């Protein structure tokens, strides 16, 4: 497959590069990401703020031509509904203690989902530990080679999109027009891999240093998603919401 993602002289997309990630986080993952990123109390979610940011992510996903599951749109409608309910004046015929918080149902879903994710994460860690355990004869202390360990956090699609938002926000409003230029994801994949030939670890934003327009940034990002999906590289953060690093797997 040699898919192409390009824009014509009018800035309209002629043929889109569709990408579907094998493991794509859902709307609850996005909400938890926004709550952590904004350091919000999950029991007191500012719906107006979260709804605005959630819809921004939906727009980015559309712009990237990522396949958006229907659950994301359902959650968007739910957030807008909750926001509208919170804007209504309280019913004075009901006592204050009996007023139901419109966010209560959503908070309960988030707490349950967060507990589920944490439990599954612990089980996954145990599985990885036991999968690497095997018996072997004892070795001499002198033969032990101590290699430095990397204490890094894996990133999810929303971490990558958050970093992408920061890069795209720096693009001038009146970007340079692309004329008679075809931007292919295949070419950008080759460019990224060529950059990482000698330097096996790069900062996320370093991949976009040569991109001067929104279109170029989008195509480079799609190329990165493709090589992440193929397992050629992995993305890490040095801490939660910290610098994102792209690391190429060592070839044998």
C-alpha positions in Angstrom: 0.0 0.0 0.0 1.3 3.4 -0.9 -1.3 5.9 0.5 -1.0 9.6 -0.3 -2.1 12.5 1.8 -1.9 15.8 -0.1 -3.6 19.2 -0.6 -4.3 20.9 -3.9 -3.6 24.6 -4.7 -6.8 25.6 -2.9 -5.7 23.9 0.3 -8.3 21.1 -0.1 -7.5 17.5 0.6 -7.8 15.4 -2.5 -7.0 12.0 -1.2 -6.7 11.2 2.5 -4.4 8.8 4.3 -6.6 6.8 6.6 -4.9 5.3 9.7 -6.5 3.0 12.3 -4.5 2.3 15.3 -4.6 -1.3 16.7 -5.1 0.0 20.2 -7.0 3.3 20.3 -8.0 4.8 23.6 -11.7 5.6 24.1 -13.5 8.8 25.2 -13.1 8.0 29.0 -9.3 7.7 28.4 -9.4 11.2 26.8 -11.4 12.7 29.7 -9.0 11.1 32.3 -6.1 12.5 30.2 -7.6 16.0 30.3 -8.3 15.8 34.0 -4.7 14.8 34.8 -3.2 17.3 32.4 -5.3 20.2 33.9 -4.7 18.8 37.5 -8.5 18.8 38.0 -10.3 17.3 41.0 -12.3 14.4 39.4 -15.1 15.1 41.9 -15.4 18.7 40.8 -14.9 18.8 37.0 -15.2 22.2 35.3 -17.5 20.9 32.5 -17.2 24.1 30.4 -13.4 23.8 30.3 -13.3 20.1 29.8 -16.0 20.2 27.1 -14.1 22.8 25.1 -10.8 20.9 25.3 -12.5 17.6 24.5 -14.1 19.1 21.3 -10.7 20.5 20.3 -9.2 17.0 20.4 -12.2 15.7 18.3 -11.4 18.4 15.7 -7.7 17.4 15.7 -8.7 13.8 15.2 -10.8 14.8 12.2 -8.0 16.9 10.8 -5.6 14.0 11.1 -8.3 11.7 9.4 -8.1 9.3 12.3 -11.1 7.0 12.5 -13.3 8.4 15.2 -15.4 5.8 17.0 -19.1 6.7 17.6 -18.4 6.6 21.4 -16.4 9.8 21.1 -19.3 11.6 19.5 -21.7 10.2 22.1 -19.5 11.5 24.9 -19.3 14.9 23.2 -23.1 15.1 23.2 -23.1 14.0 26.8 -20.7 16.7 27.9 -22.7 19.4 26.0 -25.9 18.1 27.7 -24.3 18.2 31.2 -22.9 21.7 30.4 -26.4 22.9 29.4 -27.9 21.5 32.5 -25.4 23.2 34.7 -26.2 26.6 33.1 -29.9 26.3 34.0 -31.0 28.1 37.2 -31.6 25.7 40.1 -35.2 24.6 40.8 -36.3 26.6 43.8 -39.1 24.1 44.6 -36.4 21.5 45.5 -34.3 21.8 48.6 -30.6 22.5 48.1 -29.6 19.1 49.6 -31.8 17.3 47.1 -30.3 18.9 44.0 -28.6 16.3 41.8 -25.2 17.2 40.4 -25.5 16.7 36.6 -21.9 15.5 36.6 -22.5 12.7 39.1 -23.1 10.0 36.6 -20.0 10.9 34.6 -17.8 11.1 37.7 -19.0 7.6 38.7 -18.2 6.2 35.2 -14.7 7.8 35.3 -13.9 6.4 38.8 -15.0 2.9 37.8 -13.1 3.1 34.5 -10.0 4.4 36.3 -10.1 1.6 38.8 -10.4 -0.9 36.0 -7.5 0.6 34.1 -5.3 0.6 37.2 -6.2 -3.1 38.0 -5.5 -4.2 34.4 -2.2 -2.3 34.4 -1.1 -4.1 37.6 -2.0 -7.5 36.0 -0.2 -6.6 32.8 3.0 -5.7 34.8 2.8 -9.0 36.6 2.4 -10.9 33.3 5.5 -9.1 31.9 7.5 -9.9 35.0 6.7 -13.6 35.0 7.1 -13.9 31.3 10.7 -12.9 31.7 11.5 -15.3 34.6 13.5 -18.4 33.7 16.0 -20.6 35.6 19.7 -20.6 34.8 22.9 -21.7 36.5 24.4 -19.2 38.8 27.0 -16.9 37.3 30.1 -15.3 38.7 29.8 -11.8 40.1 32.6 -10.6 37.8 30.6 -11.7 34.7 27.6 -9.5 35.6 27.4 -6.5 33.4 25.3 -3.7 34.8 23.5 -1.6 32.2 21.8 1.7 33.0 18.0 1.4 33.2 15.7 3.9 31.6 12.9 4.9 33.8 10.5 6.2 31.3 6.7 6.4 30.9 5.0 5.1 27.8 2.7 7.6 26.0 -0.7 7.2 24.6 -2.3 8.8 21.5 -3.6 11.7 23.5 -0.1 12.5 24.9 1.1 12.6 21.3 -1.8 14.8 20.2 -1.2 17.2 23.1 2.4 17.6 21.9 1.2 18.0 18.4 -1.2 20.8 19.5 1.7 22.8 20.9 3.7 22.5 17.7 0.7 23.5 15.5 0.0 26.5 17.7 3.4 28.0 16.7 2.5 27.8 13.0 1.8 31.4 11.7 -1.9 31.9 10.8 -1.0 32.8 7.2 1.1 29.8 6.4 3.1 29.4 3.2 0.8 28.1 0.4 1.7 24.8 -1.1 1.6 24.8 -4.8 1.9 21.7 -7.0 3.4 19.8 -4.1 2.4 16.3 -3.1 3.1 15.3 0.5 3.3 11.6 1.0 3.3 9.7 4.3 5.7 7.2 2.7 8.2 10.0 2.1 7.9 11.3 5.6 8.4 7.8 7.0 11.6 7.6 5.1 12.6 11.0 6.3 12.0 10.1 10.0 13.9 6.8 9.7 16.8 8.6 8.0 17.0 11.1 10.8 17.1 8.3 13.3 19.9 6.3 11.5 22.6 7.7 13.6 20.6 9.2 16.5 18.4 6.4 17.8 16.6 8.7 20.3 15.1 12.0 19.4 12.8 14.6 20.9 9.3 14.5 19.5 9.4 18.2 18.4 12.8 17.6 16.6 10.9 15.5 14.0 9.0 18.7 12.9 12.0 21.1 12.7 11.8 21.2 8.9 8.0 21.6 8.8 6.9 25.2 8.2 3.2 24.6 7.5 0.2 23.0 9.1 -0.1 20.5 6.3 3.6 19.4 6.6 3.2 18.9 10.4 0.1 16.8 9.9 1.7 14.5 7.3 4.8 14.1 9.5 2.6 13.2 12.5 0.7 10.6 10.4 4.0 9.1 9.4 5.1 8.9 13.0 1.8 7.1 13.9 2.4 4.6 11.1 5.9 3.7 12.3 4.7 3.5 15.9 1.9 1.1 14.7 4.5 -1.0 12.9 6.7 -1.2 16.0 9.7 0.4 14.3 9.9 3.0 17.0 8.5 3.6 20.5 7.4 6.8 22.2 8.2 7.6 25.8 8.0 10.4 28.3 10.7 11.1 31.0 7.8 11.9 33.4 4.0 12.3 33.1 3.3 15.1 30.7 7.0 15.6 30.3 9.2 15.6 27.2 8.2 13.0 24.6 11.1 11.0 23.2 11.0 8.8 20.1 13.3 5.8 20.3 14.1 3.4 17.5 14.2 -0.3 18.2 17.7 -1.8 17.8 17.9 -4.0 14.7 19.5 -7.4 14.9 
